[in-house]
Amino acid sequence: MQTAISLFELNQLIKQALDQHLEPTYWVVAEIGELKQAGQGHAYLDLVEKKDNQVLAKMRANIWAYSYRTISGRFQSITGQSLRSGMKILAQVNVTFHELYSISLNIKDIDPNFTLGERARIRQEIIERLSREGMMDLNKRITLPTVPQNIAIVSSATAAGYGDFTNQLDHNRNGYLINYRLYQATLQGSDAAASMLSAFQNILLDLPREKFDAIVIIRGGGAQLDLDCFDDYFLALEIAKSPIPVITGIGHERDETIADLVAHTKMKTPTAVAEFLLSGFRDFEETLNDLLKAINRHCSQQLLWEDRRIIDLENRLKNQTKNSIIRAKEKLNYQINQIRIRSLNQIKMEDFKVSNQFQNLSRAWKNYFGNETKKLNQLEKDLLKADPNTFFQKGYTRSEIDGKPIHTLRPEKGQSIKTFLKEKIITSKIEEIEEYGK
C-alpha cells in the first residue's frame, strides 16, 4: 500500500505537474457561460463548450482588472459590443492551480476579430463631436506602463475617495511601491471643470521633471448635478490630448461621463483605480513567473537534451576508443609477429654468417698454426744446427783466449787456450803456431 499524503501535498504535486508540463499560454475557443465584474474591476467567467446544447466542458476563468480594462476596451472599440454571456470567444489563457481554489484559467487576451459584431452605439452630441475630431481614442492609444510607479492625482485632499485611494496604495498586501503627487482641484460646482483644467496644466508643466507614468482623476461619488463637470468638452479635450495615460475613478454608478469615455481607462471608484494599478504589478509579476517557468522548462529540456547528447557522445567515444584499442592491439600484435619473424630470420642469417666465419676462421687458424708449426720445427732444426752441442756431438771443439773466440784473435806463443768439448773443458798453452792454407 502506498504511503498516504495530505490533500495539500497532493494539490502541490498537481500544481508542480501542471507547471512543468503545460505551456505558459494556450489559445482556447469557448463560450462565455456567465460573466461577472467585481467592484475592483476584475472579471469572473465560466467558459463552456457545448454540442447540441449539451455542455461538454466547463472551467472557471478570470481576467484581472489591469488586463480586463484593456481587453474589454479594445474588444468593444473593434466589435461595437461588450463582452457578455452566450458570446463565443477566442481567448489566450494560462492554466493556474491553487491549493485552495483548485484549477482555473487566467485570461491574458481576447481576439476581438473572432467575435466581430455590431457597430458602435449612437453617441451623444458631444461624443460625436469628439469622435469627429479624433479625440475619443487618442489617449487610449498611449501605452500604459506595465508597472506605473509615478502617479499624478487630480483630486481634492479632503475627498473621501482620495483618502481611500492613497490608503490602498500605501498598505497593499504585496508591498508594491507607487509614488504619487496630489494636484489640488475642485471636484464639484461651476468652477470644477476650470479647476481640473488648471491641475492638468500644472501636471504638464511638471511632467519633464517628475516623469509621471499616468494621471488619475478620482472622486468619491456624489449626486448627478455634482458630476456634470466631468461632461465638460474642454476637460474631455484636455484628457484626450494628455501625453500620458489618464485613468478615471469618479465613483458613480450611472452611465460613463465623457471624461470616462475619452480617458485611457475608466474605473468606477477610487479604490478600484488603486486595485487596477496594483493588479498591473501582479500581472507583471505573474508574467515574470510565467517567463521564469518557461525558462526553467526550456533549461530543463535543454539540459535533458544535452545530457542525452553527452551520453551518446560518451558511448560513441567509448566504442571508438575500444575499436581503436582493438585495432591498435591487432596492429601491434602484427608488428610484433613481423619483428619476431624478421628477428628470427636475421638471427638465422647471422648464425649462418657466424658459422661460416667460424669455419673460415677455424680453417685459417689451422692453416696458420700448421704454417707456424712448420716454421717452429724448421727454426728448431736450425737452432739445433746452430747449437754448439750439436757440433760438440759431432766431434767439433771451440777454443777461446781470454773468453774470446780464437778465430777472432791473432794467437801468440805462450798464451793459454781453453778448448770446449761436449762434456769437458781443456786448458792448454800455445807452443807453436803453424800457418796453412796459404
C-alpha positions as a Markdown table, in Angstrom:
| # | Residue | x | y | z |
|---|---|---|---|---|
| 1 | Met | 0.0 | 0.0 | 0.0 |
| 2 | Gln | 1.3 | 3.5 | -0.9 |
| 3 | Thr | 2.3 | 5.9 | 1.9 |
| 4 | Ala | -0.6 | 8.3 | 2.5 |
| 5 | Ile | -0.1 | 12.0 | 1.8 |
| 6 | Ser | -2.2 | 15.0 | 2.8 |
| 7 | Leu | -4.6 | 16.7 | 0.4 |
| 8 | Phe | -2.4 | 19.8 | 0.5 |
| 9 | Glu | 0.6 | 17.7 | -0.6 |
| 10 | Leu | -1.5 | 16.2 | -3.4 |
| 11 | Asn | -2.6 | 19.6 | -4.6 |
| 12 | Gln | 1.1 | 20.7 | -4.5 |
| 13 | Leu | 2.0 | 17.7 | -6.7 |
| 14 | Ile | -0.8 | 18.6 | -9.1 |
| 15 | Lys | 0.4 | 22.2 | -9.3 |
| 16 | Gln | 4.0 | 21.2 | -9.9 |
| 17 | Ala | 3.0 | 18.7 | -12.6 |
| 18 | Leu | 0.9 | 21.4 | -14.4 |
| 19 | Asp | 3.7 | 24.0 | -14.1 |
| 20 | Gln | 6.2 | 21.5 | -15.5 |
| 21 | His | 4.2 | 20.0 | -18.4 |
| 22 | Leu | 1.9 | 22.8 | -19.6 |
| 23 | Glu | 2.9 | 25.6 | -21.9 |
| 24 | Pro | 2.7 | 29.1 | -20.4 |
| 25 | Thr | -0.3 | 30.0 | -22.5 |
| 26 | Tyr | -2.9 | 28.5 | -24.9 |
| 27 | Trp | -5.4 | 29.9 | -27.3 |
| 28 | Val | -8.8 | 28.4 | -26.5 |
| 29 | Val | -12.1 | 28.7 | -28.2 |
| 30 | Ala | -15.0 | 28.7 | -25.8 |
| 31 | Glu | -18.4 | 30.2 | -25.0 |
| 32 | Ile | -18.9 | 32.7 | -22.1 |
| 33 | Gly | -21.4 | 30.9 | -19.9 |
| 34 | Glu | -21.5 | 33.6 | -17.2 |
| 35 | Leu | -19.7 | 36.9 | -16.8 |
| 36 | Lys | -19.5 | 38.9 | -13.6 |
| 37 | Gln | -17.4 | 42.0 | -13.0 |
| 38 | Ala | -16.3 | 42.6 | -9.4 |
| 39 | Gly | -16.1 | 46.0 | -7.8 |
| 40 | Gln | -12.3 | 46.0 | -8.1 |
| 41 | Gly | -12.6 | 45.7 | -11.9 |
| 42 | His | -11.8 | 42.0 | -12.1 |
| 43 | Ala | -13.9 | 39.9 | -14.4 |
| 44 | Tyr | -15.0 | 36.3 | -13.4 |
| 45 | Leu | -16.3 | 34.0 | -16.1 |
| 46 | Asp | -17.5 | 30.5 | -16.7 |
| 47 | Leu | -16.2 | 29.2 | -20.0 |
| 48 | Val | -18.1 | 26.3 | -21.6 |
| 49 | Glu | -18.0 | 24.2 | -24.7 |
| 50 | Lys | -21.3 | 22.8 | -26.0 |
| 51 | Lys | -22.5 | 20.4 | -28.6 |
| 52 | Asp | -26.2 | 20.1 | -29.4 |
| 53 | Asn | -26.9 | 22.2 | -26.3 |
| 54 | Gln | -25.1 | 19.7 | -24.2 |
| 55 | Val | -22.1 | 21.1 | -22.1 |
| 56 | Leu | -19.1 | 19.0 | -23.0 |
| 57 | Ala | -16.6 | 21.0 | -20.9 |
| 58 | Lys | -16.7 | 23.8 | -18.3 |
| 59 | Met | -14.0 | 25.7 | -16.4 |
| 60 | Arg | -13.8 | 28.8 | -14.3 |
| 61 | Ala | -11.8 | 31.8 | -15.6 |
| 62 | Asn | -10.8 | 35.3 | -14.6 |
| 63 | Ile | -9.5 | 38.5 | -16.1 |
| 64 | Trp | -7.6 | 40.7 | -13.7 |
| 65 | Ala | -8.6 | 44.3 | -13.7 |
| 66 | Tyr | -5.4 | 45.6 | -15.3 |
| 67 | Ser | -5.9 | 43.3 | -18.3 |
| 68 | Tyr | -9.7 | 43.5 | -18.4 |
| 69 | Arg | -9.8 | 47.2 | -19.0 |
| 70 | Thr | -7.5 | 46.9 | -22.0 |
| 71 | Ile | -9.1 | 43.7 | -23.3 |
| 72 | Ser | -12.7 | 44.8 | -22.9 |
| 73 | Gly | -12.0 | 48.3 | -24.2 |
| 74 | Arg | -10.2 | 47.1 | -27.3 |
| 75 | Phe | -12.9 | 44.4 | -27.8 |
| 76 | Gln | -15.7 | 47.0 | -27.7 |
| 77 | Ser | -13.9 | 49.5 | -29.9 |
| 78 | Ile | -13.5 | 46.9 | -32.6 |
| 79 | Thr | -16.7 | 44.9 | -32.3 |
| 80 | Gly | -19.0 | 47.6 | -31.0 |
| 81 | Gln | -20.2 | 45.1 | -28.4 |
| 82 | Ser | -19.3 | 44.4 | -24.8 |
| 83 | Leu | -18.3 | 41.0 | -23.6 |
| 84 | Arg | -21.4 | 39.2 | -22.4 |
| 85 | Ser | -22.8 | 35.7 | -21.7 |
| 86 | Gly | -23.5 | 33.5 | -24.6 |
| 87 | Met | -20.7 | 35.0 | -26.7 |
| 88 | Lys | -18.2 | 32.7 | -28.3 |
| 89 | Ile | -14.6 | 34.0 | -28.0 |
| 90 | Leu | -11.0 | 33.1 | -28.8 |
| 91 | Ala | -9.0 | 33.7 | -25.6 |
| 92 | Gln | -5.4 | 33.4 | -24.7 |
| 93 | Val | -5.2 | 31.7 | -21.3 |
| 94 | Asn | -2.8 | 30.2 | -18.9 |
| 95 | Val | -3.8 | 27.3 | -16.6 |
| 96 | Thr | -3.4 | 28.1 | -12.9 |
| 97 | Phe | -3.9 | 25.8 | -10.0 |
| 98 | His | -4.4 | 26.9 | -6.4 |
| 99 | Glu | -4.1 | 24.5 | -3.5 |
| 100 | Leu | -7.3 | 26.0 | -2.0 |
| 101 | Tyr | -9.3 | 27.2 | -5.1 |
| 102 | Ser | -8.4 | 24.3 | -7.5 |
| 103 | Ile | -7.9 | 24.8 | -11.2 |
| 104 | Ser | -8.9 | 27.8 | -13.2 |
| 105 | Leu | -7.9 | 29.8 | -16.3 |
| 106 | Asn | -6.3 | 33.3 | -16.3 |
| 107 | Ile | -7.3 | 35.1 | -19.5 |
| 108 | Lys | -4.5 | 37.2 | -20.9 |
| 109 | Asp | -6.1 | 38.4 | -24.2 |
| 110 | Ile | -9.2 | 38.0 | -26.3 |
| 111 | Asp | -9.1 | 38.3 | -30.1 |
| 112 | Pro | -12.0 | 40.7 | -31.0 |
| 113 | Asn | -11.8 | 39.7 | -34.7 |
| 114 | Phe | -13.1 | 36.3 | -33.7 |
| 115 | Thr | -16.4 | 37.7 | -32.4 |
| 116 | Leu | -16.6 | 40.8 | -34.5 |
| 117 | Gly | -20.2 | 42.2 | -34.0 |
| 118 | Glu | -22.3 | 45.2 | -34.4 |
| 119 | Arg | -21.0 | 48.7 | -34.9 |
| 120 | Ala | -20.7 | 51.2 | -32.1 |
| 121 | Arg | -23.8 | 52.7 | -30.5 |
| 122 | Ile | -25.1 | 56.1 | -31.2 |
| 123 | Arg | -23.1 | 58.6 | -29.4 |
| 124 | Gln | -24.3 | 61.8 | -27.8 |
| 125 | Glu | -23.8 | 65.1 | -29.4 |
| 126 | Ile | -20.6 | 66.0 | -27.5 |
| 127 | Ile | -19.3 | 62.5 | -28.0 |
| 128 | Glu | -20.0 | 62.7 | -31.8 |
| 129 | Arg | -18.0 | 66.0 | -31.8 |
| 130 | Leu | -15.1 | 64.5 | -30.1 |
| 131 | Ser | -15.3 | 61.5 | -32.4 |
| 132 | Arg | -15.2 | 63.7 | -35.5 |
| 133 | Glu | -12.2 | 65.4 | -34.1 |
| 134 | Gly | -10.5 | 62.1 | -33.4 |
| 135 | Met | -10.4 | 62.6 | -29.7 |
| 136 | Met | -12.3 | 59.6 | -28.4 |
| 137 | Asp | -9.4 | 57.1 | -28.6 |
| 138 | Leu | -6.5 | 59.4 | -28.7 |
| 139 | Asn | -5.5 | 58.9 | -25.1 |
| 140 | Lys | -6.2 | 55.1 | -25.3 |
| 141 | Arg | -3.5 | 54.8 | -28.0 |
| 142 | Ile | -0.9 | 55.7 | -25.4 |
| 143 | Thr | 0.7 | 52.6 | -23.9 |
| 144 | Leu | 0.1 | 52.3 | -20.2 |
| 145 | Pro | 3.3 | 51.3 | -18.5 |
| 146 | Thr | 3.2 | 47.7 | -17.2 |
| 147 | Val | 4.1 | 48.9 | -13.7 |
| 148 | Pro | 3.1 | 52.6 | -13.4 |
| 149 | Gln | 5.1 | 53.8 | -10.3 |
| 150 | Asn | 4.8 | 57.6 | -10.5 |
| 151 | Ile | 1.3 | 58.9 | -10.5 |
| 152 | Ala | -0.1 | 62.5 | -10.7 |
| 153 | Ile | -3.5 | 62.7 | -8.9 |
| 154 | Val | -6.2 | 65.2 | -9.8 |
| 155 | Ser | -8.5 | 65.4 | -6.7 |
| 156 | Ser | -9.2 | 67.2 | -3.5 |
| 157 | Ala | -7.2 | 66.5 | -0.4 |
| 158 | Thr | -10.5 | 66.4 | 1.6 |
| 159 | Ala | -12.3 | 64.0 | -0.7 |
| 160 | Ala | -13.1 | 60.7 | 0.9 |
| 161 | Gly | -12.1 | 58.9 | -2.3 |
| 162 | Tyr | -8.6 | 60.4 | -2.2 |
| 163 | Gly | -8.0 | 59.0 | 1.2 |
| 164 | Asp | -9.3 | 55.6 | 0.2 |
| 165 | Phe | -7.1 | 55.6 | -2.9 |
| 166 | Thr | -3.9 | 56.6 | -1.1 |
| 167 | Asn | -4.6 | 54.2 | 1.8 |
| 168 | Gln | -5.0 | 51.3 | -0.5 |
| 169 | Leu | -1.8 | 52.1 | -2.4 |
| 170 | Asp | 0.3 | 52.7 | 0.8 |
| 171 | His | -0.9 | 49.5 | 2.5 |
| 172 | Asn | -1.2 | 47.0 | -0.3 |
| 173 | Arg | -0.6 | 43.4 | 0.8 |
| 174 | Asn | 2.2 | 42.8 | -1.7 |
| 175 | Gly | 4.3 | 45.7 | -0.7 |
| 176 | Tyr | 4.3 | 47.3 | -4.1 |
| 177 | Leu | 5.6 | 50.9 | -4.1 |
| 178 | Ile | 3.8 | 53.6 | -6.0 |
| 179 | Asn | 4.9 | 57.2 | -5.7 |
| 180 | Tyr | 2.1 | 59.8 | -6.1 |
| 181 | Arg | 1.6 | 63.6 | -6.0 |
| 182 | Leu | -1.7 | 65.4 | -5.5 |
| 183 | Tyr | -2.7 | 68.3 | -7.7 |
| 184 | Gln | -5.5 | 70.0 | -5.8 |
| 185 | Ala | -8.7 | 70.6 | -7.7 |
| 186 | Thr | -12.3 | 71.4 | -7.1 |
| 187 | Leu | -14.5 | 68.4 | -8.0 |
| 188 | Gln | -18.0 | 70.0 | -8.0 |
| 189 | Gly | -19.7 | 73.2 | -8.7 |
| 190 | Ser | -19.3 | 75.7 | -11.6 |
| 191 | Asp | -15.6 | 76.1 | -11.1 |
| 192 | Ala | -14.8 | 72.4 | -11.0 |
| 193 | Ala | -14.0 | 72.0 | -14.7 |
| 194 | Ala | -11.8 | 75.0 | -14.8 |
| 195 | Ser | -10.1 | 73.9 | -11.6 |
| 196 | Met | -9.3 | 70.4 | -13.1 |
| 197 | Leu | -8.1 | 72.0 | -16.3 |
| 198 | Ser | -5.7 | 74.1 | -14.2 |
| 199 | Ala | -4.5 | 71.0 | -12.4 |
| 200 | Phe | -3.8 | 69.3 | -15.8 |
| 201 | Gln | -1.8 | 72.3 | -17.0 |
| 202 | Asn | 0.3 | 72.2 | -13.8 |
| 203 | Ile | 0.9 | 68.5 | -14.3 |
| 204 | Leu | 2.1 | 69.1 | -17.9 |
| 205 | Leu | 4.5 | 71.8 | -16.6 |
| 206 | Asp | 6.0 | 69.4 | -14.1 |
| 207 | Leu | 6.0 | 66.4 | -16.4 |
| 208 | Pro | 9.6 | 66.8 | -17.7 |
| 209 | Arg | 10.9 | 66.8 | -14.1 |
| 210 | Glu | 8.5 | 64.4 | -12.3 |
| 211 | Lys | 8.4 | 61.8 | -15.1 |
| 212 | Phe | 4.8 | 60.8 | -14.3 |
| 213 | Asp | 3.6 | 57.4 | -15.8 |
| 214 | Ala | -0.1 | 58.2 | -15.6 |
| 215 | Ile | -2.7 | 60.8 | -14.4 |
| 216 | Val | -5.5 | 59.7 | -12.1 |
| 217 | Ile | -8.8 | 61.6 | -11.7 |
| 218 | Ile | -10.6 | 60.4 | -8.5 |
| 219 | Arg | -13.7 | 61.5 | -6.7 |
| 220 | Gly | -15.8 | 59.8 | -4.1 |
| 221 | Gly | -19.1 | 59.8 | -5.9 |
| 222 | Gly | -22.0 | 62.3 | -5.5 |
| 223 | Ala | -25.3 | 63.5 | -6.9 |
| 224 | Gln | -25.9 | 63.7 | -10.6 |
| 225 | Leu | -25.6 | 67.5 | -10.7 |
| 226 | Asp | -22.3 | 67.2 | -8.9 |
| 227 | Leu | -20.9 | 65.1 | -11.7 |
| 228 | Asp | -21.8 | 67.4 | -14.6 |
| 229 | Cys | -18.3 | 68.9 | -14.6 |
| 230 | Phe | -16.9 | 65.7 | -15.9 |
| 231 | Asp | -19.0 | 66.1 | -19.1 |
| 232 | Asp | -17.2 | 69.3 | -20.0 |
| 233 | Tyr | -16.0 | 69.3 | -23.5 |
| 234 | Phe | -12.7 | 71.2 | -22.8 |
| 235 | Leu | -11.9 | 68.9 | -19.9 |
| 236 | Ala | -12.5 | 65.9 | -22.2 |
| 237 | Leu | -10.3 | 67.5 | -24.8 |
| 238 | Glu | -7.5 | 68.0 | -22.2 |
| 239 | Ile | -7.8 | 64.4 | -21.1 |
| 240 | Ala | -7.7 | 63.1 | -24.7 |
| 241 | Lys | -4.7 | 65.2 | -25.6 |
| 242 | Ser | -2.7 | 64.2 | -22.5 |
| 243 | Pro | 0.7 | 62.8 | -23.4 |
| 244 | Ile | 0.4 | 60.2 | -20.7 |
| 245 | Pro | -2.5 | 57.8 | -19.9 |
| 246 | Val | -5.4 | 59.1 | -17.9 |
| 247 | Ile | -7.3 | 56.9 | -15.5 |
| 248 | Thr | -10.7 | 57.9 | -14.0 |
| 249 | Gly | -12.3 | 56.7 | -10.8 |
| 250 | Ile | -15.1 | 59.1 | -10.2 |
| 251 | Gly | -17.2 | 56.9 | -8.1 |
| 252 | His | -20.6 | 56.8 | -9.9 |
| 253 | Glu | -22.9 | 54.0 | -10.9 |
| 254 | Arg | -24.7 | 55.7 | -13.8 |
| 255 | Asp | -23.5 | 55.7 | -17.4 |
| 256 | Glu | -20.0 | 56.9 | -18.1 |
| 257 | Thr | -19.2 | 60.5 | -18.1 |
| 258 | Ile | -17.5 | 61.9 | -21.1 |
| 259 | Ala | -14.3 | 62.1 | -19.1 |
| 260 | Asp | -14.6 | 58.4 | -18.6 |
| 261 | Leu | -15.1 | 57.8 | -22.3 |
| 262 | Val | -12.1 | 59.8 | -23.5 |
| 263 | Ala | -9.8 | 58.6 | -20.7 |
| 264 | His | -7.3 | 55.7 | -21.3 |
| 265 | Thr | -9.0 | 53.6 | -18.6 |
| 266 | Lys | -12.2 | 54.0 | -16.7 |
| 267 | Met | -12.8 | 52.6 | -13.2 |
| 268 | Lys | -15.9 | 53.1 | -11.1 |
| 269 | Thr | -14.3 | 54.0 | -7.8 |
| 270 | Pro | -11.0 | 55.4 | -6.4 |
| 271 | Thr | -10.3 | 52.1 | -4.7 |
| 272 | Ala | -11.0 | 50.3 | -8.0 |
| 273 | Val | -8.3 | 52.5 | -9.6 |
| 274 | Ala | -5.9 | 51.6 | -6.8 |
| 275 | Glu | -6.7 | 47.9 | -7.3 |
| 276 | Phe | -6.3 | 48.3 | -11.0 |
| 277 | Leu | -2.8 | 49.8 | -10.7 |
| 278 | Leu | -1.8 | 47.2 | -8.2 |
| 279 | Ser | -3.2 | 44.4 | -10.5 |
| 280 | Gly | -0.8 | 45.7 | -13.1 |
| 281 | Phe | 2.1 | 44.9 | -10.7 |
| 282 | Arg | 0.6 | 41.5 | -10.1 |
| 283 | Asp | 0.1 | 40.8 | -13.8 |
| 284 | Phe | 3.7 | 41.8 | -14.4 |
| 285 | Glu | 4.9 | 39.6 | -11.5 |
| 286 | Glu | 2.8 | 36.7 | -12.9 |
| 287 | Thr | 4.2 | 37.3 | -16.4 |
| 288 | Leu | 7.7 | 37.2 | -14.9 |
| 289 | Asn | 6.8 | 34.0 | -13.1 |
| 290 | Asp | 5.4 | 32.5 | -16.3 |
| 291 | Leu | 8.6 | 33.5 | -18.2 |
| 292 | Leu | 10.7 | 32.1 | -15.4 |
| 293 | Lys | 8.7 | 28.8 | -15.6 |
| 294 | Ala | 9.2 | 28.8 | -19.3 |
| 295 | Ile | 12.9 | 29.4 | -18.9 |
| 296 | Asn | 13.1 | 26.7 | -16.3 |
| 297 | Arg | 11.3 | 24.3 | -18.6 |
| 298 | His | 13.4 | 25.2 | -21.5 |
| 299 | Cys | 16.6 | 24.9 | -19.5 |
| 300 | Ser | 15.5 | 21.6 | -18.0 |
| 301 | Gln | 14.6 | 20.3 | -21.5 |
| 302 | Gln | 17.9 | 21.7 | -22.9 |
| 303 | Leu | 19.8 | 20.1 | -20.1 |
| 304 | Leu | 18.0 | 16.8 | -20.7 |
| 305 | Trp | 18.9 | 17.0 | -24.4 |
| 306 | Glu | 22.5 | 17.9 | -23.6 |
| 307 | Asp | 22.6 | 15.0 | -21.0 |
| 308 | Arg | 21.4 | 12.6 | -23.7 |
| 309 | Arg | 23.8 | 14.1 | -26.2 |
| 310 | Ile | 26.7 | 13.8 | -23.8 |
| 311 | Ile | 25.7 | 10.2 | -23.0 |
| 312 | Asp | 25.5 | 9.5 | -26.7 |
| 313 | Leu | 28.9 | 11.1 | -27.3 |
| 314 | Glu | 30.3 | 9.2 | -24.3 |
| 315 | Asn | 29.1 | 5.9 | -25.7 |
| 316 | Arg | 30.4 | 6.8 | -29.2 |
| 317 | Leu | 33.7 | 7.8 | -27.7 |
| 318 | Lys | 33.9 | 4.6 | -25.7 |
| 319 | Asn | 33.1 | 2.5 | -28.8 |
| 320 | Gln | 35.6 | 4.4 | -30.9 |
| 321 | Thr | 38.2 | 4.1 | -28.2 |
| 322 | Lys | 37.5 | 0.4 | -27.8 |
| 323 | Asn | 37.7 | -0.1 | -31.5 |
| 324 | Ser | 40.8 | 2.0 | -31.8 |
| 325 | Ile | 42.4 | 0.0 | -28.9 |
| 326 | Ile | 41.4 | -3.3 | -30.6 |
| 327 | Arg | 42.8 | -2.1 | -34.0 |
| 328 | Ala | 46.0 | -0.8 | -32.2 |
| 329 | Lys | 46.4 | -4.2 | -30.4 |
| 330 | Glu | 45.9 | -6.0 | -33.7 |
| 331 | Lys | 48.4 | -3.8 | -35.4 |
| 332 | Leu | 50.8 | -4.1 | -32.5 |
| 333 | Asn | 50.5 | -7.9 | -32.5 |
| 334 | Tyr | 51.0 | -8.0 | -36.2 |
| 335 | Gln | 54.1 | -5.8 | -35.9 |
| 336 | Ile | 55.4 | -7.9 | -33.0 |
| 337 | Asn | 54.9 | -11.0 | -35.2 |
| 338 | Gln | 56.7 | -9.3 | -38.1 |
| 339 | Ile | 59.5 | -8.2 | -35.8 |
| 340 | Arg | 59.7 | -11.8 | -34.3 |
| 341 | Ile | 59.8 | -13.3 | -37.8 |
| 342 | Arg | 62.3 | -10.8 | -39.1 |
| 343 | Ser | 64.4 | -11.2 | -35.9 |
| 344 | Leu | 64.4 | -15.0 | -36.2 |
| 345 | Asn | 65.3 | -14.7 | -39.9 |
| 346 | Gln | 68.0 | -12.2 | -39.0 |
| 347 | Ile | 69.3 | -14.4 | -36.2 |
| 348 | Lys | 69.4 | -17.4 | -38.6 |
| 349 | Met | 71.2 | -15.4 | -41.1 |
| 350 | Glu | 73.7 | -14.1 | -38.5 |
| 351 | Asp | 74.1 | -17.6 | -37.1 |
| 352 | Phe | 74.8 | -18.8 | -40.7 |
| 353 | Lys | 77.3 | -16.0 | -41.1 |
| 354 | Val | 78.9 | -16.7 | -37.7 |
| 355 | Ser | 79.0 | -20.4 | -38.5 |
| 356 | Asn | 80.7 | -19.6 | -41.9 |
| 357 | Gln | 83.1 | -17.2 | -40.3 |
| 358 | Phe | 83.8 | -19.7 | -37.6 |
| 359 | Gln | 84.6 | -22.3 | -40.1 |
| 360 | Asn | 86.7 | -19.9 | -42.2 |
| 361 | Leu | 88.4 | -18.8 | -39.0 |
| 362 | Ser | 89.0 | -22.4 | -37.9 |
| 363 | Arg | 90.4 | -23.2 | -41.3 |
| 364 | Ala | 92.5 | -20.1 | -41.2 |
| 365 | Trp | 93.8 | -20.8 | -37.7 |
| 366 | Lys | 94.5 | -24.4 | -38.7 |
| 367 | Asn | 96.5 | -23.2 | -41.7 |
| 368 | Tyr | 98.1 | -20.5 | -39.6 |
| 369 | Phe | 99.0 | -22.9 | -36.8 |
| 370 | Gly | 100.2 | -25.5 | -39.4 |
| 371 | Asn | 102.4 | -22.9 | -41.1 |
| 372 | Glu | 103.7 | -21.6 | -37.8 |
| 373 | Thr | 104.3 | -25.1 | -36.5 |
| 374 | Lys | 106.3 | -25.8 | -39.7 |
| 375 | Lys | 108.2 | -22.6 | -39.1 |
| 376 | Leu | 108.9 | -23.5 | -35.5 |
| 377 | Asn | 110.0 | -27.0 | -36.4 |
| 378 | Gln | 112.3 | -25.5 | -39.0 |
| 379 | Leu | 113.6 | -23.0 | -36.5 |
| 380 | Glu | 114.1 | -25.8 | -34.0 |
| 381 | Lys | 116.0 | -27.6 | -36.6 |
| 382 | Asp | 118.0 | -24.5 | -37.4 |
| 383 | Leu | 118.6 | -23.9 | -33.7 |
| 384 | Leu | 119.7 | -27.4 | -33.3 |
| 385 | Lys | 122.0 | -27.0 | -36.1 |
| 386 | Ala | 123.4 | -23.8 | -34.6 |
| 387 | Asp | 123.6 | -25.3 | -31.1 |
| 388 | Pro | 127.3 | -25.8 | -30.1 |
| 389 | Asn | 126.3 | -29.1 | -28.5 |
| 390 | Thr | 125.4 | -30.4 | -31.9 |
| 391 | Phe | 128.9 | -29.6 | -33.1 |
| 392 | Phe | 130.4 | -31.0 | -29.9 |
| 393 | Gln | 128.4 | -34.3 | -30.5 |
| 394 | Lys | 130.0 | -34.4 | -34.0 |
| 395 | Gly | 133.4 | -34.1 | -32.5 |
| 396 | Tyr | 134.0 | -30.4 | -33.1 |
| 397 | Thr | 135.5 | -28.1 | -30.4 |
| 398 | Arg | 135.5 | -24.4 | -29.6 |
| 399 | Ser | 138.6 | -22.5 | -28.5 |
| 400 | Glu | 138.8 | -19.2 | -26.6 |
| 401 | Ile | 141.6 | -17.0 | -25.4 |
| 402 | Asp | 140.6 | -14.8 | -22.5 |
| 403 | Gly | 136.9 | -15.6 | -23.3 |
| 404 | Lys | 137.1 | -14.5 | -26.9 |
| 405 | Pro | 136.8 | -16.9 | -29.8 |
| 406 | Ile | 140.2 | -17.8 | -31.1 |
| 407 | His | 139.3 | -17.2 | -34.7 |
| 408 | Thr | 138.7 | -13.5 | -34.0 |
| 409 | Leu | 142.2 | -13.1 | -32.5 |
| 410 | Arg | 145.8 | -13.4 | -33.5 |
| 411 | Pro | 147.1 | -16.0 | -31.1 |
| 412 | Glu | 150.7 | -15.9 | -30.0 |
| 413 | Lys | 153.0 | -18.5 | -28.4 |
| 414 | Gly | 152.8 | -18.9 | -24.7 |
| 415 | Gln | 149.1 | -17.8 | -24.5 |
| 416 | Ser | 146.7 | -20.1 | -22.7 |
| 417 | Ile | 143.8 | -21.6 | -24.7 |
| 418 | Lys | 140.5 | -23.1 | -23.4 |
| 419 | Thr | 139.1 | -25.7 | -25.5 |
| 420 | Phe | 135.4 | -26.7 | -25.0 |
| 421 | Leu | 134.3 | -30.2 | -25.7 |
| 422 | Lys | 130.9 | -31.7 | -25.3 |
| 423 | Glu | 131.4 | -32.5 | -21.7 |
| 424 | Lys | 134.9 | -31.2 | -21.0 |
| 425 | Ile | 137.0 | -28.0 | -21.0 |
| 426 | Ile | 140.7 | -28.4 | -21.8 |
| 427 | Thr | 143.2 | -25.6 | -21.0 |
| 428 | Ser | 146.4 | -25.7 | -23.0 |
| 429 | Lys | 149.4 | -23.5 | -23.8 |
| 430 | Ile | 150.4 | -22.5 | -27.3 |
| 431 | Glu | 153.8 | -23.7 | -28.1 |
| 432 | Glu | 153.8 | -23.4 | -31.8 |
| 433 | Ile | 151.8 | -21.7 | -34.4 |
| 434 | Glu | 151.8 | -23.0 | -38.0 |
| 435 | Glu | 150.3 | -21.3 | -40.9 |
| 436 | Tyr | 148.5 | -23.3 | -43.6 |
| 437 | Gly | 146.3 | -22.8 | -46.4 |
| 438 | Lys | 148.4 | -20.0 | -47.9 |
